[in-house]
Amino acid sequence: MTQNELTMTFLFCQHYDIIIWAGHMDSTLIYNLVFYFVIIIPSAIIHEYAHGWMADQLGDPTARYAGRLTVDPRPHIDLWGTILMPLFLFFATGGKFLFAYAKPVPYNPYNLKNQKWGPAMVALAGPAANLMLASAFAIVIRLAPDLFFSYFLGKIVIVNIMLMVFNLIPIPPLDGSKVLYALLPDSAIGVKNFLDRYGFIVLLFFVLFLFQLLSPIIEGVFRFLVGV
């Protein structure tokens, strides 16, 4: 995995369903565009489906009642945010910048049977789904490394590892913050209040200036799964 393959930055948030692409993975615009629609969007949708599925298992049927417990992309896609605006930005910037969002999966934490660990379990379901996807395609690469489309499968593995690792950062509104909140003692309410109020600013700072810190983790997981 080259450094260029880590120059793509994703911001995919549980409650906002945002994807930010900064940089490019290849010199051809068409390749980048296909990469967005064929790999990133489906991986993100499965991530969100997992949140809704886990919430439903734990007592919150909100996503099911809203018809969002499906991997069919149509209920998840926002015409402007997922299709039209990304296309406009993509061609306007020559494929160097892309911003997109999808319809958020509805979720009511107060319906969960376990109020302490339930939200954390729902949050972890998304990254876990990405890990499962990455592992499945990595197994195919291990079994048949010389397949002509192994390079494409490697991209799927990378994207899902990135989505998993990034979403586990314990900064709201990312999934890792729900895990952090479940682990924090009641006396740390001040930390929770601070993150709830300023989390998005902290996250934006991290994306702009510290995202490269995740590169060794992403590369390490990739090498472990693929065996290179």
Buried (B, 14 or more C-beta within 10 A) or exposed (E): BEEEBBBBBBBBBBBBBBBBBBBBBBEEBEBBBEBBBEBBBBBBBBBBBBBBBBBBBBEBBBBBEBEBBBEEBEBBBBEEBBBEBBBEBBEEEEBBBBBBBBBBBBBEBEBBEEEEBBBBBBBBBBBBBBBBBBBBBBBBBEEEEEEEEBEBBBBBBBBBBBBBBBBBBBBBBBBBBBBBBBEBEEEEEEEBEEBEEEBBEBBEEBBEEEBEEBBEBBBEBBEEBBEE
